[in-house]
Amino acid sequence: MQKQAEIEQLFRKYYARLRQMAYRLLHDDEESKDVVSDVFTRLMQVDDLPKDGVTEGYLVNSVRNRCVDILVHRKVRQRVERLLPIDNSLYISETCEAQRYAELRRYVDTQLPEQTRQVFLLRFEKHLKYQEIAAELGVSKKTVYQHLQQAVSQLHNHFNAKEI
């Protein structure tokens, strides 16, 4: 009970100065009231109260540190909000990539000769090695290489010509 009376006395003595200091740091009246109240609430939870000679310094440092924590949190939140549009652009970028892939796939399906298309799809969709593709299609590794070279060349010419 004596501890509570001591804290009430400290509250009456220092509250106005501490709130004013918090307001100067935070520029928010409600938040500055909350900070000072939190400091005194924490003071109620500690076992030993600061000694008479250091009480004011302890309270000032506690309020200042709590204000700094809030300011750092604000900065982080502002950075996240600033970076949020970047995340949206990543989503847009993924959508564009999906559209590019669909266009590439349409071209492969409609414009490449059948065996070239098969070689291309086995290599880039099933991720088979040249030897595995050759064995599956019953052709030589050199033929696989030539079909891939032809497919890549056609794709390169087609899609680079569109960008110009």
BELDA-V731645 format. One record per pair of residues at least 12 apart in sequence whose ideal C-beta (glycine too) atoms are under 10 Angstrom apart, sorted by the first residue. I is the first residue (numbers start at 1). GAP is how many residues later the second one is. If there is no record, write none. Layout:
# BELDA-V731645
I;GAP
I;GAP
This chain:
# BELDA-V731645
2;47
3;40
3;41
3;43
3;44
3;45
3;46
4;40
6;37
6;43
6;49
7;33
7;34
7;36
7;37
7;42
8;32
10;30
10;33
10;39
10;40
10;45
10;46
10;48
10;49
11;25
11;26
11;28
11;29
11;32
11;48
13;42
13;43
13;46
14;22
14;25
14;26
14;41
14;42
14;45
14;46
14;49
15;18
15;21
15;22
15;24
15;25
15;44
16;20
17;19
17;39
17;42
17;43
17;46
18;14
18;15
18;17
18;18
18;19
18;21
18;22
18;38
18;41
18;42
18;44
18;45
18;46
19;13
19;14
19;15
19;16
19;17
19;18
19;44
20;12
20;16
21;14
21;15
21;38
21;39
21;42
21;43
21;46
22;12
22;13
22;14
22;17
22;41
22;42
22;44
22;45
22;48
23;12
23;13
23;44
24;43
25;38
25;39
25;41
25;42
25;43
25;45
25;46
26;40
26;41
26;44
26;45
26;48
28;42
28;46
31;35
31;36
31;39
31;43
32;31
32;35
32;38
34;32
34;36
35;27
35;28
35;29
35;30
35;31
35;32
35;34
35;35
36;23
36;26
36;27
36;30
36;31
38;24
38;25
38;28
39;19
39;20
39;21
39;22
39;23
39;24
39;25
39;26
39;27
40;19
40;22
40;23
42;20
42;24
43;12
43;15
43;16
43;19
50;12
100;59
103;55
103;56
103;59
104;20
104;51
104;54
104;55
105;16
105;20
107;47
107;48
107;51
107;52
108;12
108;13
108;16
108;17
108;43
108;46
108;47
109;12
111;40
111;43
111;44
111;47
112;35
112;38
112;39
112;42
112;43
113;34
113;37
113;38
113;41
115;22
115;24
115;28
115;29
115;32
115;35
116;30
116;31
116;32
116;33
116;34
116;35
116;36
116;38
117;30
117;34
118;15
118;18
118;19
118;21
118;29
119;14
119;15
119;17
119;18
119;20
119;24
119;25
119;26
119;27
119;28
119;29
119;30
119;31
119;32
120;13
120;27
120;28
120;30
120;31
120;32
120;34
120;35
121;12
121;30
122;12
122;14
122;15
122;22
122;25
122;26
123;21
123;24
123;25
123;28
123;29
124;24
124;27
124;28
128;16
129;12
129;15
130;12
130;13
130;14
130;15
130;18
131;13
132;12
133;12
133;14
133;15
